[in-house]
Amino acid sequence: MNLLSSFRHRVFPPTVSPFVLFTQRRWKKPTVSAQTRLEDRVRDPYLDKFMTHLKKLKLVLEIHHLMSKRKRGAFVSLQLMSRWRNILGLNVPIGSFVHKYPHVFEVFAHPLRRNTCCRITRKVKELILLEGVAVKQQELEAVKSVKKLLMMSVNGTLHVHALRLIRRELGLPEDFRDSILGKYSGEFRLIDLEVVALVGIDDDLGVAQVEKWREKEYTEKWLSEFETKFAFPINFPTGFKIERGFRDKLKNWQRLPYTKPYERKEVIQVRTCGGIERYEKRAVAVLHELLSLTMEKMVEVDHLAHFRRDFAIEVNVRELLLRHPGIFYISTKGKTLTVFLREAYRKGSLVEPNPVYTARRNMSDLVLLGRRKTKQLLACDKVKEEKNIVVHEIYEEGKRQGDWVIPFLENCEENRSP
């Protein structure tokens, strides 16, 4: 039956109805969503490159964190490190990754087991300690940042889990629940194990960062108060196409009044004239202030979702950020999406750096050296060996600290030899 039907179609081809030829297809308007905006956005090469560098630094810090958990010592064999490949999300063998950064990882042979081991170099450890010192020096600033976040919340409370997610961005120590929230009991009060409340409101802190820019624009550029009272700094990326009517819409949006983050929380009627625009503009102001309180003016987009209910910004955060490319920039480099405050960066560097940012940038620069300047690294090792030889000559006549372990090591070598 199949052969007969195929033969019939070859000899007598089916005729096409004239109604099919002249049917009209309705043109469908292309859908504009957060995903399409993310794909079609104008990219910033400087911020994307900076995010790529941070990705490498995060891998190094994660390896250091896994090494520090080891009780036997601050070194790990490469065989054991190969099991961390899935945890770290590496696409290359762990040995190749370690040998790629000699300024960060020191590869050596174990004196007893003779297997290849790895440890963090002394210079990286010093930079990590410097970062800890910078975080300790910025403790009062971190306290002010947490207070301002609590003042922006609707009920004056925040979940400790949400603060823990952006702990590093805010410059908080790892044990901030005890060292910050517990230490400053006159400022914070733990209602529950995972909820922190503000004890008293400080009116001096109730000024947003964007207000300083508005005052500067008003005094230095002689702009009218009507133009600057509710405006935001706009910096479009290179190559951004301005469509017809976009400037008028932007000018009207800049003049649109809204409830500021630290003001009394008013119920905005969404159905009223300009209600949706005012509601979204307040959400933009809250996110702008949150990013201004961070050390590097950047936060992962997924972490912002944990503040939506406390800050009363029940909107699609990613879509809101993409609708304002002159204020925010979302980078897709890395495992997750990261949002930057565009006005705070210039050519991939922070305009007003702080000690914590400087310490982290120095670590990133050391990672980016890669295999370069390895001769200087070898020269430093030779200087260390010479210093050890000098100490050995000085204390050669008497006993030195740690000599008791030498016979034990020699016996272990004799037992291992056949």
N, C-alpha and C positions, 0 to 999 in steps of 0.2 A: 504493500500500500504506500509505503514511503517512496519507493522508486517510481511508482506511477504518478504520485503527486509532484515529485521533483521534475519528471519529464513533462508533465502538463504545464508547469510554471516556465520551463525553458521554451517550449513551443508557443504557448499562449501566455505572454507576460501579463500580469494584472494591470488593468487600466486604472489610472489615478483620477479620482473624481475632481471636477473643476472647482467644487466647493472647498476642497482641501488646499488647492493651490493659492486661493485668494483669502484664506483665513488670516485675520490680523492677530498678532500677538501683542498683548498689553505690556508696555514698558514698565518695569518695576524699578522703583527708586532704590538705589543701593542703601543698605542698612548701615547706620552709623552706631557702633557700640564701643564699649571700652576696649575690646580686643582689636577692632579696626583702627581706633585712634592710637593704640599702642604700636601697631605695625606701621602705620602711616606717619608717625610723628617725625619731626626733624631731630636728628640725633646730634648730640654734643660730643665730639671726639675727645675733648679734654676730660670730661667727667667720666666717659666710658673707659678711657685709659687709666684714670685714677682708680676706678672701681676694679679693673683687672689687677692692678697692683695690690689693692686691699685684699683681693681674693687669695693671692699668694701668701700675704702676711697672715691671714686667718688660718691657712693650712699649717704654717709654721707654728703659730701659737697653739693650735689644737694638738699638734705633735708634742710640743713642750708640755702641755697639760696632761697628756697621756703618759709621758715619761715621768713627770713629777709624782704620779700616783704609785710608781714602782717603789716598793719598800727595800729592795736589795741595793739600790743605788740610782744615781741620776744618769744611767746608761742602759741601753736596750740592744739586744742582738738584732741584726737585720732579719734573721729568720722569724723572730717574734713580731717585728714591725711589719712583716709582710701580711700578717693577719689583720692589720689595721687598715688595709687598703679599702675595704668596703665601708668601714666607718668614716674614713676621710673622704671617700668619693673620688679617689685617684683613678685616672685612666692609664697610668704608666706604672711599672713596678716600683716599689718603694725604694729599692736600691738605686735605681736611675734617678729618682727624685732627690735622694739624699746627696748623691755625688754631684748633682747639678748646682748645689749651693754650698761650696766649701767654707764660706764665711759664716754660715749658720750652723752647719752640722760638722762634727769632727768624727771621722771614721777611723777606728783603730782596732788592733787585734787584742783580744782578752789575754792577760798574762798567764792565766792558768788553763782555760778551756781552749784557747787558740782559735776561737771563732770571731767573726767580724762583728764588731759592736759600733754603736753610734751614740753620741751625746751632743748636747747643745754647747756651742762655743762660749768662751768666757765673755766675749764682747756682747753677744746677744743677751746673756744673763744680766750684764750690767745695764743694758738698755731697758730690760724688763723691770729691773729695780728702779731705774730712773723714772719709768712710767708710774710705778707705785708711789714714789716720792712725790711726783707731780699731782697724782690723785689725792694724796694726803694733804698737799698744800692747798688744793682747790676744794677742801672739805666744806668751808663756809659757803662757797658758791654753789656747791651741790645741794646744800641745805636750802638755799634760796630757790633753787630750781624746783625742788620737790614741793616747797611751800606754794610756789606760783602755780604748779600743776594742780595742787589741791584747791587753790583759790579759783581756778577755772572750772573745776568740776561742779556739777549741779548741787550735790548735797555736801560738798566739802570732804568727800571720801574717795579713796582709790583702792584698787586691789593691789596687794603686794606682788602678786604674780605678774601684773602688767608692768610694774616698775622693774621687776626682775628681768623682764624681756629686753628693756632698753637701759639696763644698768650700765653697760659699757658706754653707751652713747651719752648718758647723763654724767659720766665721770664718777659713778658711785663705786665704792669698793665691793668686793665679792660678798662680804658679810655685812652689807649695809643695813640689814634688818636689826642687828645688834649695835653696830658701830655708828649708825646715823639715826635710825628711828628710835632705838632704845636709849641712845646717849642723850639726844635732845628731846627729853620727855616734856619739856616746857613748850615745845613747838608741835610735836606729834603725839598722837594717842592711838594705841592699837586697840581697836574695838574687838576684833576677832583675830585669829591667827593669820588671816590673809586679808584683812581690811585695816587701812590706816586712815585716821581722821585728823583734820587740822584743829589745833586747840584755839588759836586766835588769828584773826585776819589782820594783816599788816597793810595799811593803806599805801605806804610808800612803795610796796612791791606791786601794787595794782596798776602798773603802767606797762603797756605792751611795748615790745621792741620796735614795732613799726611806727609808734608815736614819735620816737626820736628822729626817724627819717622824715616824718611829716613836718616836724618842727624845723628841721634843717632845710627842707624844701621851701617852707614858708618864709624863713628869715633870710636865707642866702639867695634864693632864686626869685624872691619877691612874687611868689604865686599867691593867688587869693585863697582865703580860707575855704571858700566854696569848692575849690578844686582839690584841696589837699586834706580836708577833714576826714574823709573816708577812703582815701586813695591808698594804693599799694604800689611799691616799686615794681616796674615791669621791665624785664630784660629778655627780649625774644632771641632765640638762637640764630646763628648765621644760616641763611637760606630759608627762613620762615616766610611763607607766602601770605601776604595780607590781601584778603579778598575784598570785594566791593561791599561797602557798608560796615566793615569790621571796625574801623576807627570810631565810627559813631556809636556802635554798640559798646565798645570798650570805654569810651568817654562817659556814657550813661551809667555803666557798671561802676566806674570809679567814683561817681558822684552819689551812688545809691547809699542811703544810710542803713545802718545795721546795728544790732546789739553787740557791743564789743565784748571780748572774752572775760574781762574782769568786772564788767558792769553787772547790775542786778538782773537776774535772769527773768526776762519777760517772755510771755507766751506769744509766739508769733503766729498770727492767723494765716495759714498757708493759702487759703482761698481768697484773701484780700488782695488788693492791687499791689503787686510786687512782693507778695508774701514768700513765694518760692525763691525768688532771687535774693531776698534779704536773709532767708534761712540758710541758703547755700553760701552767701558771702560771710555770714558768721562762722560757718564751718571752715571756710578758707582762712579766716582770721585765727581760729583756734589752732589749726594745723600749722599755720605760719609761726605762731608763737611757740608751739611745741618744738618745732625744728630750730627756732632761735635759741632755745634753752639747752640744746645738745652741744657737745664739745666740737663735733665735726660737721654740724648742720646737716645731718643725714640720718635717716631711720629706715628700716625695712618696712615695706608697705603692709605686710601681713601683721606686723606688731601694732600698727595703728588701729586695727580693727578691735583690739582689746580695750580701747579708750572711747569707743563710740557711745556706749550707754552712759558712761560717767560724764562725758562732755556734751551729751545731748546732740550728737551729730549723726542721726540715723539716716545716713546717705551711703551710697556706694563710693567708698573712699577712693578707689583706683580711678573710677570714672570722673570724680570731682577733680582729682589732681591732673588728669589728662586734659580736662577742659580749660585749664589755666597754665599753658606752657610758658608764659612769661614770668610766672612766679615759682613754679615747681618744675623739676625734671626727673623723670623716672628712667633709671638705667636697668637694662636687662642683663648686664654682665654679672655673672655669679649664679649661685643656686636660686636666689629669690630676687624679687624686684626691690630696688632701693630708690627712695625719693631724696632728692637734694633740694636745698633752698638756693635757687639760682642766684640771687643777689649776693650771697655770701661767698661765692667762688668767682675767680677770675683766672682763666686758662688752667683750670685743674688744681689751683691752689687756693687755700683759704685767705680771704682778704685780711681778716683780723685773727691771726693765729694765737693760740693759747698754749701753755706749757704741756698739757696732755696731748694736744694735736701735734706739737713739735716732737715729743718723745716717740709717738707712734709713726710719724713721718720718717724719723731717723731709722727706726727699725725697718720700715718699708724700703728705704734707700739701701740698707745693708743687704736685704734680700734680693733687691734688683741688681746688685753687683754680679751675682751669678759666679761664673768662673774668672771674671776679670780681677786684676790686681792680686792674683794668688802669690806672686813673687814677694809682695810685702807681707803676706800671711806667713810664708816660709821664713822670711827674715825675722819676724816676730818669734817664731818657734825656735830659731837658732839662738836668739837673745835669751829666751827662757832657759834653754839648755845650758848656755854659758853661765847664767846666774845660778843654776843648780850646781854646776861644777865648782863655782867659787865658794858656795856654801859648804860643799863637800870638803874642799881643801881646808876651810877654816876650822871645821869641826871634825877633821879626820883623826885627831889624837884621842878625843874622848868619845863617849857614846852619844848617839843621836836619837831623837825621838822617833820611835817606830822601828828601831833595829831588832826588836824582839820577834818581829814577824818574818825576818829573813830566813832563819833556820826552818821555820814551818813551811815556807814556800819551797825551799830546797828539798825538803823531805817529800813534798807533794810531787816535785818534778822527778825525783828518783823513783817513786812508786808508779808514776805514769810511764816511765821508760821501761822497755822490756828487759 
